[in-house]
Amino acid sequence: MRRSWLVVAVVAYLGTLAAVIHAQAVNPPVATVLTPAVRANLEQIYTQTHPAAVRIETIPEGTGSGFFISADGLVMTAYHVVRDAQSFRVITTRQQNLAASVVGYDEYHDIAILKTNPSAAVPFLELDTHHNSRPGDPMLAIGNSRGEFIAPRYGLVTSVDRDIFPFFNSVAISSNIPLAPGDSGGPVINREGKAIAIVIAIGVNEGVFESYLSPLFEQDSLLKQLEAGRRHSVPYIGVQLFQIDNDTATLLKIPKEGVLIRALVDGGAAQKAGLRPFMARQENGKEIYDFDVILQADGRVFNSVEELQRYVRSKEVGDSILLTIRRGNQTLKVPIVLSANPQNRT
């Protein structure tokens, strides 16, 4: 997995790492261990399907996974694998090195379609978009973690409706497949040998390891749009936010309301609109703090970072929202035009 959102805490924007997140608690899974017979069945499926899997190498240096979805060389992967890449290439099981380019992507579901130009027809995976996964379902994932090349990992579905926002905007499948950095974008295959999901992240839930998958269930329309060139980014204000707790409110002598702007993303909408990040300075021997606090968006009060993020991501890139800001003793109205991630290079 090329991008990592958290590494127990956070390692943002570092290539080659899996996304590691803390997820919500869920009910105990239906099953936790594969039977020998089911594992043997999945091993046969791996033998049949792995020629369609690929390794993706990116510049800056990074490693991810993907798989062919058409004989003429279309590749599906996780969007975060290629999002910040200046260039990338696809390596097949036959050790062919194929140049690749982005056809379309959807950041919300973390899915991208790449184009390669193989010299001959390639093996590809059939997609199953008509059957939803269920807790306890056995699955096979194929990826490039731990220094291995297009290797199998086996496990079971633990939940089909896991909310791991803000690290994944849509609802994810959680599983106990033992994935690791390098597996992002790889196919997740059911017992019929069809791809049902894409690897997107790994994490820890109450001390128990889990892996997270972007489901393909009912995504026919989206996938056709991506193949036709649709590029959909999640909208951003371009800020790092901080929840105002009792200690922060006491230190800064402010009410415990709104969310504090901790930092700005270079080139982001907030920076362009003139919002101010948290800064500390000395004045006459005293520590002085300058900062903006977001109180409202479009007249809605937000005291939670997550709630504000959800509201922003319900919009589209190019939409305008009106922020109510506290700056010192002033209350300001600041219009913001939402933008895509300014670090996006694809």
N, C-alpha and C positions, 0 to 999 in steps of 0.2 A: 504494500500500500504506500503510495507515494506521499500522501499528505497525512499528517497527524493532527487531530484537533486537541486531544489531551494525551499526555503520557502520565497517567495517574493524576497529574495536575494538568499542565498545558505545555505542549511543544507545538506552537502554531507555525505554519509555513515552513516546516522542515520536510524535505523530500525523503522518500524511502520508508517512512514510518507509517504504521497503521494508526487509524483514529482510535484513541482510547478514551472512553467516556464513562462517567458514572450514570447508571440508568435507574429508572424507578423500580420499586419493588413490584413483583408480580406474584400470582398464585403459583404453587409448585407445578412443574411441568408434568405432563401425562407419563412420559418415559424419559429416562436419562441415559440408558445404555443400549447400544445396538446389540441385537442377538447375533451369534455367529452366522446364521443363515442369511440374515439381512445384510450383514457386512460383506459376505461372499458375493451376494447379488450386486451390491454397489461396486465391488472390485471389478466385476465383469463389465459393468456399465462404464467404469473408468477406462478399461481397455478399449471399449468400443468408441468412446467419445473424446478421449484426450487429444487425438490429432487435430481437433478443431480449436483447441486452446492455444493461446499465445502468451509470450512474454513481451512486455512493453518497457522499453528503456527510454528515458527522457534526459534532456539537457535543460536546466541543470541536472546533475546526476540524480537519478532516481529509478526505481524499479516498480512495476505494477503488473497487472495481469489483464487478460481480455479473452475474447473468443470470436471466431468467425460466425456470422449469421447469414452469410450468402456465399454462393460459389464464386462470385466475382470479387470477393475480398473485403466486404464490409465487416467491420469489427465493432463489437460492443464492449464497453468498459465503464468504469466509474468516472464521472466527469472530473472529480478531484485529482485523478491520476495524471491528467494532461492539462489541467487548468492553468497552471503557471509555467508550463514548459515552453521553452523557446523552440524546441523541435523534439521529435520523438520517432522511434522506429519500432516495428513489430518483428519479433523473431518467432518463427514457426517451429513445430516439432521436427521438421526436416532441416532445421538450422538455416532457413532462408531469412535474410535481412531485408525487410520491406519498408521503404519510406511510407509515412502515413500523414494524413491531414485530417482536421476536424470537419465533419460534414454538418453535424448538428449536436446540440446538447440541451439538457434541462437540469439546471443547478438544483432546482427544488427536489427532484427525485434522484439526483446524483447519477445521471445516465448520460453517456456520450456515444455517438456513432462516428467511427473513423473510416476513412477510405484508404485502401491500399490497392496496388496494381500488380497482383501476382501474374506470373507468366502462364499459369495454367489454373484450371478450376481447383479450388481448395475445399477440404472437408469443412462442414459447418454444422452448427447445432440448431435443431428446431426449437422454437420458443413455445412454451405453454402459458398462454395468457388467459386461459379459460377456467383453470382450476386453482382455487385458493388453497394455500397451505393450511395445515392444522397442527396444533401441538402434538408432538409425538411422531410426526412424519419423519422418516429417514431421508437424508440428503447427502450428496457428494459435492464438494467444492474442489476446484482445480486452480492452483496458483503457483506463485514463484517465491515463496517465503523460505527462510532458513537456508538460503544458498542453494535450494533445490530448483530444478527446472520442470515446470508443468507437472507438479506433484499432486497426488490426491489427499484430501482430508475428509473424514467422515463424521457425521453427527446427526442430531435430531433437532427438530423445531421445538422451541420452548414457549414462544409466543408469536402471534401473527399481527399484533397491534401495538407494538412497543413505541412509545413516544420518547425519542431521545433528542428532542429539540433543546437548544438551538443548533446542535451539531449535525442534525439531519432534519430537514424541514417537513418531510412527509412522514408517514407511519412506517416503521421498519418491522421486518421479521427478526426475532432473536433466536439464536441457536447455540448449541454447545459444540459446534464444529471448532476444532483447535486451530484457528487461523492465526496469522502473524504478519508483521510488516512484509510487504511484497505481494500479498494476496488480493489487495483491493482491485476491483474490476473483474475478477475472475468469475466464471460461471458457477451457479449453484444448480445442481441437476437432480431431478427426481428419479424414481425407480423405473420410469418409462424412458429414461434417457433424454429428457427434454429440459431445457434451461427454464427455471422458474423464478430466478432472482440473480442479483449481482452482489458480490461482496463489497461492503462499504466501510465497515469499522469493526473494531474489537473493543471490549470494555469489561468493567467489573460491576456486578450487581450484588450488593451486600456480601462482598467477599468471594463471590462466585464468578468465574470467567464466563463471558458470553461473547458471541460474534453477531454482527448485525448485517442484514441483507436488504437491498432495495427490491421489493417484489415487482414482478412483471404482470401480475394479475390485473386484468382489465386495462392494460396500458396499450392496447392495439392502436388507438387513435394517436396517442403521444408518440409511439415509435414510428408511425408513418410520417408524422410531422418532422421528426428528427431526421429521418432518411431524406426528407424533402428539403432539409437545410434549416429548420427552425433552431434558433439559438435563444434560449430563455434563461436569463440570469435572475437571481434573487435580488430584490432592491435593498440598498444599504443607506443608512444615514452617514456612515463613515466615522463612527465613534467607538471608543472603548468606554463602557459604562460601569458604574460602581453603585451597588446597593447601599443606601444610606441607613446604617444601623445606629443604635443608641450612642455608641462610642464616637462614631463619625460626626453625628449631630452635635454632640457635646463639644468635641474638639473644634469644629468649625463654627459653633454657635449659630446653628441654623435649625429650622424645624425638620422633623423626620418625615419629609415628604418629597416626592419626585425621585429622580435618579441623577447621580452626579456624572458629569462628563470627565472621565479620567484622562483620556488622550484622544487625539484626532488622527485619522488615517490620511496620509498625504494624498492630495488630489481628490479626496472624498467630498460628498455634498456638504457636510457640516463645515469643513474647512473653507469651502467656497462661500458659504453663507456667513462666515465670520464668527462662528461659535468658538468658545474659548475652552481649552483644556485646563485641568488642575495644575496650578503652579504655586510653589512656595518661594518666598523671598524674605530677605532681612531688611527691616526698616527701623532705624533708631533702636537697634538692638532687639527688636521684636520680630517674631515669625509672622509674616503676613501671607494669607492664602488668597489666591485669585482663582475663580472657577465659575462655570455655568452649571445650573441644575435644570434639567428638563422636568417641568411640572405637568404639561399637557401636550397632547398631539391631537389636532383638530377638535379641541374642546374636551377631549377625554382625559381624565386624570389617570396618571400612571405612577404608581409607587413601587413597581416591580420591574426589574430589568427584563425578565422573560416576557412579561405582558407587553411591554413596549416593543420588544423585538418581534413578537408575534403580530402585533398590529402593523408594523412596518412591512413585514414580509407577506402580509395579506394584500399588499399593493403591488403595482407593476413598476418596473424601471421607467422613469420619466414622469411618474405621478408626482403631484405636489402635496405636501402636508404642511400645516401651520403649527409650529412648535411654540409653546409658551415657556419662556426661559426666566429663571431668577438669576440675576447677576448683581451681587452685592445687595443694595437696597432697591434695585430696579426690577421691574417685571416687564419683559420684552416679548413682542410677537415676532417670530422669525420664520419666514417661509422657506421651505427646503424642497428642492427638486431631487427626488430619489434617484440614485445612480447604481450602476452595477459595481461590483468590486473593482476599484481602480487598479488593483494589482493583477487583474485578469489579462493574460496575454494572448489567449486563443482567439 
